[in-house]
């Protein structure tokens, strides 16, 4: 059983509003908020979206899963 592939994978969550604002305005933010978490890809095959605190927006925003 040790050779089975794990169902849990590491994912990176990135603030969606910082991405939209940085495309429109060049110097609005100094960075983009990112979190690292895990998900079970058997139960959640779609992209993960969670409300997390963004220190650059100073608000709770939706953070979406990105590719590594």
N, C-alpha and C positions, 0 to 999 in steps of 0.2 A: 503494500500500500504506500510505501514511501515514494514510489516512482510516479504516482498520479500527479497530474498537473493541477496546480492550485487554482481555486475559483476566485480568490481575492487578488485584485491587481491594484497597483498604486496609480492614482490619477492626480492631475494638477488642475486646480480650479482657478480661473482668472476672472477678475471683475469685468463685467460687460459694459458698464457705463464709462469706465476709464478708457476702454478701447475706442468707444464711439467719440468721446470728447477729445482724445489725443489725435484723431484723424482730422477733426474740424479745426481745432486750435492747437498750435504747436507747443506753446509754453504754459499750458494750464496746469499740468501735473508734473511732478518730478519722477514718478514711477507708476507701475501698475501693480495692484494688489494681487498676490497669488497665495494659494493654500495648497498643501499636499494632504491627501486623504486616501482611503482605500474604498473599493466597492466590490461587491460580488457580481461578476459579469454574467453568471447564470441567471440571477434574479433581476439584474438591471442591465440589459444589453444596450439600451439607448444611452445617450449622453446625460451625465448627471448635472443638475442645477440646484444649488443651495443658496439660501440667503445668509451671507456672511458680512462681517463688518469690514468696510474698506477704509483704511487709515488715510488715504489720499482724498476721498470724497467726504470723510467724516460722517458716513451714514451706512446703514445696512443696505447692501445692494445684492443683486443676483450675481453669483459667480458660476460660470459655466465651465464644463470640462474642455480641455484643450489637448492636442496631440503633443507628445514629447519630442 
